[in-house]
């Protein structure tokens, strides 16, 4: 039993009873604090991952915007892409293929 004698909060007649209670509360506090701390660390890592991903997506967005602008204005660029990727050719043009050519 805890008594408030002589303005001493932790004065106890039987100290053997108070020590397990204090240890229990310390362990309980540590477990709660530890799990909360782990959650905070996990959320911080996830936040950093999302920030990196956002930065990468912003860079990709800018690149795609530049590509769109080029595609809207440059006909020769479109023709070059069509010739390389889609195997388009001009009238009267002869296309030669070579063995081992991966186009």
Buried (B, 14 or more C-beta within 10 A) or exposed (E): EEEEEEEEEEEBEEEEEBEEEEEEEEEEEEEEEEEEEEEEEEEEEEEEEEEEEEEEEEEEEEEEEEEEEEEEEEEEEEEEEEBEEEEEEEEEEEEEEEEEEEE
